[in-house]
Amino acid sequence: MGVGTAQVEKRSTILVSWICIAVTKQNDLSKEIQDRVRQAAAARTALRIRGGDTKAFYGRTTTGEKLDVSGHRDIVSYEPTELVITARAGTPLDEVEAALAEKGQVLPFEPPHFGKAATLGGAVACGLSGPSRPYSGAVRDLVLGVVCVNGRGERLSFGGQVMKNVAGYDVSRLMVGAMGTLGVLLEVSLKVLPRPATTVTLALATDADQAITTMNAWAAQPLPISATCHDGELLRVRLAGAEQGVTAARQKLGGEEVPDGDTFWAELREHRLPLLSEAATLWRLSVPAAAPASAAEGTWLLDWGGAQRWFASELPADTIQQQAIALGGHATLFRGGDRTGEVFHPLAPPIATLHRRLKQAFDPDGILNPGRMYREW
């Protein structure tokens, strides 16, 4: 017994030592990032923040010295019973999702990876959500807190690990979709959800106009829908939840069951469908879900119940943006085209002023991913 106890104590000591070394290493990396930003601010040197670089195609082309944050990784804490996970920004999305899968949980917003090297920080910084976004919430809705380094090299912490933890401005969610222009993400806390017990995908043949009408009619009913998409010929809908509820909804909606529905939604999320992967120039339109189908020249794919529309076209940017405005929304050049010009929809003057003030407050010297969102900041 004595020998066994000694071996256990020895192993425990080794494990504690290993953990301490790992924590120290990550703390050193965190400080190294902070020091690098502080030095860049003093020298007015622009920095290009890099994680997995799987979304480098998104946004405007930016220049600057590379600030590699991919080494700042690992899950900091995970409380399955509390439905909260906290991880360093450089942690691969695959690792986060694998840890959640072991406990039967998922990231509800289904973040696109666009490559094996995708990181949690990149997913949050780009603010992109997958097919479930209208039904489970966007990444911004599920961020509980962040730790970041601002343009002065100061380490800042916002939010926490519960849905309602502080009064005042929800600054942590400002980092979502900011493309690294407000701060370098170090840690992110996210709300997670249980994986649905049952998932079924159905397909119905219809045109775009009828698909929009049908998707909006479904949205007004208490149906366990977790994704909808129309590719020009077929309207697909994913049902997810308790088996009894999914079975009842399946009988109500009709259509043909898709044998491997999960693969289709993964292909849609990762832009491996032909329309999305083969387009030389791909636009993303955000419009009211009930907006009518557009007759603009090009190929369309309706996502998010009609609220997100992918448009493959070589039409001029002004024409596409005006088309989006006519539908009540805005347009973003998602992939391809001229990335040295403006790729995001022009902001209204009051909103542009607010953006400028935020940039000034977080990054007064303009060194963090300059020009990644808009040319002027």
C-alpha positions as CSV (number, residue, x, y, z in Angstrom):
1,M,0.0,0.0,0.0
2,G,2.8,2.3,0.9
3,V,4.5,1.9,-2.5
4,G,1.2,2.4,-4.3
5,T,0.5,5.6,-2.4
6,A,4.0,6.9,-3.2
7,Q,3.5,6.2,-6.9
8,V,0.2,8.0,-6.9
9,E,1.7,11.0,-5.1
10,K,4.6,11.0,-7.5
11,R,2.2,10.9,-10.5
12,S,0.1,13.7,-9.0
13,T,3.2,15.8,-8.5
14,I,4.3,15.3,-12.1
15,L,0.8,16.2,-13.3
16,V,0.6,19.3,-11.2
17,S,4.1,20.3,-12.4
18,W,3.0,19.8,-16.1
19,I,-0.1,21.9,-15.6
20,C,1.9,24.6,-13.9
21,I,4.4,24.6,-16.8
22,A,1.6,24.7,-19.4
23,V,-0.1,27.6,-17.6
24,T,3.2,29.5,-17.3
25,K,3.8,29.0,-21.0
26,Q,0.4,30.4,-21.9
27,N,0.8,33.3,-19.5
28,D,4.1,34.1,-21.1
29,L,2.5,34.0,-24.6
30,S,-0.2,36.3,-23.3
31,K,2.4,38.7,-22.0
32,E,4.4,38.4,-25.2
33,I,1.3,39.4,-27.3
34,Q,0.7,42.3,-24.9
35,D,4.3,43.5,-25.1
36,R,4.3,43.2,-28.9
37,V,1.2,45.4,-29.2
38,R,2.6,47.9,-26.7
39,Q,5.8,48.2,-28.7
40,A,3.9,48.5,-32.0
41,A,1.8,51.3,-30.5
42,A,4.9,53.2,-29.4
43,A,6.4,52.9,-32.9
44,R,3.1,53.4,-34.7
45,T,3.7,50.1,-36.5
46,A,0.7,48.3,-38.0
47,L,0.0,44.7,-37.0
48,R,-1.8,42.0,-39.0
49,I,-3.4,39.7,-36.5
50,R,-3.1,36.0,-37.5
51,G,-4.7,32.9,-36.0
52,G,-5.4,30.0,-38.4
53,D,-5.7,32.4,-41.3
54,T,-8.6,30.4,-42.8
55,K,-10.7,33.5,-43.2
56,A,-8.0,35.8,-44.6
57,F,-10.1,36.1,-47.7
58,Y,-12.9,37.9,-45.8
59,G,-12.8,41.7,-45.4
60,R,-10.4,44.1,-47.1
61,T,-6.7,43.4,-47.7
62,T,-4.7,44.7,-44.8
63,T,-0.9,45.1,-44.3
64,G,1.4,45.2,-41.3
65,E,3.7,43.0,-39.4
66,K,2.3,39.6,-38.6
67,L,1.1,39.1,-35.0
68,D,0.7,35.3,-34.8
69,V,-1.7,34.4,-31.9
70,S,-2.2,30.7,-32.9
71,G,0.1,29.5,-30.1
72,H,-2.1,31.0,-27.4
73,R,-4.4,28.0,-27.2
74,D,-6.2,25.5,-25.0
75,I,-9.5,25.3,-23.1
76,V,-9.3,27.3,-19.9
77,S,-12.5,25.9,-18.3
78,Y,-15.5,23.9,-19.3
79,E,-18.6,23.5,-17.1
80,P,-21.0,21.1,-19.0
81,T,-23.7,21.5,-16.3
82,E,-23.5,25.3,-16.6
83,L,-23.4,25.2,-20.4
84,V,-20.3,27.4,-20.5
85,I,-16.9,27.0,-22.1
86,T,-13.9,29.3,-21.9
87,A,-11.0,28.9,-24.2
88,R,-8.0,30.9,-25.5
89,A,-8.4,32.5,-28.8
90,G,-5.8,30.4,-30.6
91,T,-7.6,27.2,-29.7
92,P,-8.6,25.2,-32.8
93,L,-12.3,25.1,-33.4
94,D,-12.0,21.3,-33.9
95,E,-10.6,20.9,-30.3
96,V,-13.4,23.0,-28.8
97,E,-16.1,21.1,-30.7
98,A,-14.5,17.8,-29.8
99,A,-14.6,18.6,-26.1
100,L,-18.2,19.6,-26.3
101,A,-19.1,16.5,-28.3
102,E,-17.8,14.3,-25.5
103,K,-20.5,15.8,-23.3
104,G,-23.2,15.8,-25.9
105,Q,-23.0,19.6,-26.4
106,V,-22.4,21.9,-29.4
107,L,-21.7,25.5,-30.3
108,P,-25.3,26.6,-31.2
109,F,-24.2,29.0,-33.9
110,E,-22.4,26.4,-36.0
111,P,-19.3,28.5,-36.8
112,P,-17.9,28.0,-40.3
113,H,-14.3,26.7,-40.3
114,F,-13.1,27.2,-43.9
115,G,-10.1,25.0,-43.0
116,K,-8.6,22.7,-40.4
117,A,-6.6,25.5,-38.8
118,A,-9.7,27.6,-37.9
119,T,-9.5,29.0,-34.4
120,L,-12.1,30.1,-31.8
121,G,-10.7,33.7,-31.9
122,G,-11.1,33.8,-35.7
123,A,-14.7,32.6,-35.5
124,V,-15.5,35.3,-33.0
125,A,-13.5,38.1,-34.7
126,C,-15.2,37.4,-38.1
127,G,-18.6,37.0,-36.5
128,L,-19.8,34.4,-39.0
129,S,-22.6,31.9,-38.1
130,G,-23.8,28.8,-39.8
131,P,-27.2,27.5,-40.9
132,S,-28.7,27.4,-37.4
133,R,-28.2,31.2,-36.8
134,P,-31.9,32.3,-37.0
135,Y,-33.0,29.5,-34.7
136,S,-30.3,29.2,-32.1
137,G,-28.7,32.7,-32.2
138,A,-25.7,34.3,-33.7
139,V,-22.2,34.1,-32.3
140,R,-22.7,37.6,-30.8
141,D,-25.8,36.3,-28.9
142,L,-23.7,33.5,-27.3
143,V,-20.5,35.4,-26.3
144,L,-20.5,35.8,-22.5
145,G,-17.1,37.5,-22.0
146,V,-13.8,38.1,-23.6
147,V,-10.2,39.0,-22.5
148,C,-8.4,41.1,-25.1
149,V,-5.5,43.4,-25.6
150,N,-6.4,46.9,-26.9
151,G,-4.3,49.1,-29.2
152,R,-2.4,50.5,-26.3
153,G,-1.2,47.1,-25.2
154,E,-3.5,47.0,-22.2
155,R,-5.1,43.7,-21.1
156,L,-8.9,44.2,-20.7
157,S,-11.6,41.8,-19.5
158,F,-15.2,42.2,-20.3
159,G,-18.3,40.2,-19.3
160,G,-18.0,36.8,-17.5
161,Q,-19.4,33.3,-17.7
162,V,-23.1,33.9,-17.1
163,M,-25.7,35.5,-19.4
164,K,-26.3,38.5,-17.0
165,N,-23.3,39.4,-15.0
166,V,-22.8,43.2,-15.1
167,A,-24.7,46.4,-15.7
168,G,-23.7,48.9,-18.4
169,Y,-22.4,48.3,-21.9
170,D,-21.9,44.8,-23.2
171,V,-18.4,45.5,-24.5
172,S,-17.5,41.9,-25.0
173,R,-19.9,41.6,-27.9
174,L,-18.3,44.6,-29.6
175,M,-15.4,42.3,-30.4
176,V,-17.7,40.0,-32.4
177,G,-17.3,40.8,-36.1
178,A,-14.8,43.6,-35.4
179,M,-12.2,41.7,-37.5
180,G,-9.5,42.4,-34.9
181,T,-9.7,46.1,-35.4
182,L,-10.6,46.9,-31.8
183,G,-8.4,44.4,-29.9
184,V,-6.5,41.2,-30.0
185,L,-8.6,38.4,-28.5
186,L,-6.9,36.3,-25.8
187,E,-9.9,34.4,-24.3
188,V,-13.5,33.9,-25.1
189,S,-16.4,32.5,-22.9
190,L,-19.3,31.1,-24.8
191,K,-22.7,29.7,-24.0
192,V,-23.2,26.1,-25.4
193,L,-26.3,23.9,-25.8
194,P,-27.1,20.2,-25.7
195,R,-26.9,18.4,-29.0
196,P,-30.5,17.7,-30.3
197,A,-31.6,14.2,-29.6
198,T,-33.0,13.8,-33.2
199,T,-32.3,15.5,-36.5
200,V,-34.0,15.0,-39.8
201,T,-33.6,16.9,-43.1
202,L,-36.5,17.2,-45.6
203,A,-36.5,18.4,-49.2
204,L,-39.3,19.9,-51.2
205,A,-39.2,20.9,-54.9
206,T,-40.3,24.6,-55.3
207,D,-39.2,27.9,-56.8
208,A,-37.6,30.8,-54.9
209,D,-40.8,32.8,-54.5
210,Q,-42.7,29.9,-53.1
211,A,-39.7,28.9,-50.9
212,I,-39.7,32.4,-49.3
213,T,-43.4,32.2,-48.6
214,T,-43.1,28.7,-47.2
215,M,-40.1,29.5,-44.9
216,N,-41.9,32.5,-43.5
217,A,-45.0,30.5,-42.9
218,W,-43.0,27.9,-41.0
219,A,-41.3,30.6,-38.9
220,A,-44.7,31.7,-37.6
221,Q,-45.4,28.2,-36.3
222,P,-44.0,26.3,-33.2
223,L,-41.9,23.9,-35.3
224,P,-38.5,22.4,-34.3
225,I,-36.7,24.0,-37.2
226,S,-33.0,24.5,-37.0
227,A,-32.1,25.3,-40.6
228,T,-33.7,26.2,-44.0
229,C,-32.2,26.7,-47.4
230,H,-33.3,27.0,-51.0
231,D,-30.7,26.3,-53.8
232,G,-32.8,27.3,-56.7
233,E,-34.6,24.0,-57.1
234,L,-35.0,22.4,-53.7
235,L,-36.1,23.8,-50.4
236,R,-34.4,21.9,-47.5
237,V,-35.4,22.1,-43.9
238,R,-33.7,20.6,-40.9
239,L,-35.8,19.6,-37.9
240,A,-34.0,19.1,-34.6
241,G,-35.1,18.3,-31.1
242,A,-37.0,15.6,-29.2
243,E,-37.9,12.6,-31.3
244,Q,-41.7,13.0,-30.7
245,G,-41.6,16.7,-31.8
246,V,-39.5,16.0,-34.8
247,T,-41.7,13.1,-36.0
248,A,-44.8,15.2,-35.7
249,A,-43.3,18.1,-37.6
250,R,-42.0,15.8,-40.3
251,Q,-45.5,14.5,-40.9
252,K,-46.9,18.0,-41.0
253,L,-44.3,19.5,-43.4
254,G,-44.2,16.6,-45.9
255,G,-41.4,16.4,-48.4
256,E,-38.8,13.7,-48.9
257,E,-36.3,12.8,-46.2
258,V,-32.7,13.5,-47.2
259,P,-30.6,10.4,-46.4
260,D,-27.5,12.2,-45.2
261,G,-28.8,15.6,-44.3
262,D,-26.0,16.4,-41.9
263,T,-23.5,16.3,-44.8
264,F,-25.6,18.8,-46.7
265,W,-25.6,21.4,-43.9
266,A,-21.9,20.9,-43.3
267,E,-21.3,21.5,-47.0
268,L,-23.4,24.6,-46.9
269,R,-21.7,25.9,-43.7
270,E,-18.2,25.3,-45.2
271,H,-19.1,26.7,-48.6
272,R,-18.3,23.4,-50.3
273,L,-21.6,23.4,-52.4
274,P,-20.8,24.2,-56.1
275,L,-22.6,27.6,-56.1
276,L,-20.5,28.8,-53.1
277,S,-17.2,27.1,-53.8
278,E,-17.0,27.8,-57.6
279,A,-18.2,31.4,-57.7
280,A,-15.5,33.8,-58.8
281,T,-17.2,36.6,-57.0
282,L,-19.6,35.8,-54.1
283,W,-21.8,38.4,-52.4
284,R,-23.6,38.0,-49.1
285,L,-26.9,39.9,-48.8
286,S,-28.6,40.4,-45.4
287,V,-32.3,41.2,-46.0
288,P,-35.7,40.8,-44.3
289,A,-36.7,37.1,-44.5
290,A,-39.9,38.0,-46.3
291,A,-38.2,40.1,-49.0
292,P,-39.2,38.9,-52.5
293,A,-36.8,36.9,-54.6
294,S,-34.5,39.0,-56.8
295,A,-34.4,38.8,-60.5
296,A,-30.9,40.2,-60.7
297,E,-28.6,38.5,-63.1
298,G,-26.6,35.8,-61.3
299,T,-27.1,32.6,-59.2
300,W,-28.8,32.8,-55.8
301,L,-28.9,30.6,-52.7
302,L,-31.3,31.5,-49.9
303,D,-30.2,30.7,-46.4
304,W,-31.5,31.5,-42.9
305,G,-35.1,31.3,-43.9
306,G,-34.5,33.8,-46.6
307,A,-32.7,36.4,-44.4
308,Q,-29.2,35.6,-45.8
309,R,-28.8,35.3,-49.6
310,W,-25.7,34.2,-51.4
311,F,-25.3,35.8,-54.8
312,A,-22.7,34.7,-57.4
313,S,-22.5,37.6,-59.9
314,E,-20.0,39.8,-61.7
315,L,-22.4,42.8,-61.6
316,P,-20.8,46.1,-60.4
317,A,-20.7,46.5,-56.6
318,D,-22.9,49.6,-56.7
319,T,-25.6,47.7,-58.6
320,I,-25.6,44.8,-56.1
321,Q,-25.6,47.2,-53.1
322,Q,-28.6,49.1,-54.6
323,Q,-30.3,45.7,-55.1
324,A,-29.8,44.9,-51.4
325,I,-31.1,48.4,-50.4
326,A,-34.2,47.8,-52.5
327,L,-34.8,44.6,-50.7
328,G,-34.5,46.4,-47.3
329,G,-31.0,45.2,-46.4
330,H,-27.3,45.5,-47.2
331,A,-24.6,43.6,-49.2
332,T,-21.1,42.4,-48.4
333,L,-18.5,41.2,-51.0
334,F,-17.8,37.9,-49.3
335,R,-15.2,36.3,-51.5
336,G,-13.3,37.3,-54.7
337,G,-13.5,40.7,-56.4
338,D,-11.4,43.7,-55.6
339,R,-10.4,43.4,-51.9
340,T,-8.4,46.7,-51.9
341,G,-11.7,48.6,-52.3
342,E,-14.6,48.7,-49.9
343,V,-16.1,45.2,-49.4
344,F,-18.7,46.0,-46.7
345,H,-21.8,48.0,-47.3
346,P,-21.3,51.7,-46.9
347,L,-22.3,52.9,-43.4
348,A,-24.9,55.6,-42.7
349,P,-23.1,58.8,-41.4
350,P,-24.2,58.4,-37.7
351,I,-23.2,54.7,-37.7
352,A,-19.8,55.5,-39.3
353,T,-19.2,58.2,-36.7
354,L,-19.9,55.6,-33.9
355,H,-17.5,53.2,-35.5
356,R,-14.8,55.8,-35.7
357,R,-15.2,56.7,-32.0
358,L,-15.0,53.0,-31.0
359,K,-11.9,52.6,-33.0
360,Q,-10.4,55.7,-31.4
361,A,-11.2,54.5,-28.0
362,F,-9.8,51.0,-28.4
363,D,-7.0,51.6,-30.9
364,P,-6.1,55.3,-30.9
365,D,-3.0,54.8,-33.1
366,G,-4.8,52.6,-35.6
367,I,-2.3,49.7,-35.5
368,L,-4.7,46.7,-35.2
369,N,-5.6,45.2,-38.6
370,P,-5.9,48.7,-40.2
371,G,-8.3,48.9,-43.1
372,R,-9.6,45.3,-42.6
373,M,-13.2,46.5,-42.3
374,Y,-13.2,50.0,-43.9
375,R,-10.5,51.9,-45.6
376,E,-10.4,54.8,-43.1
377,W,-9.9,52.7,-40.0
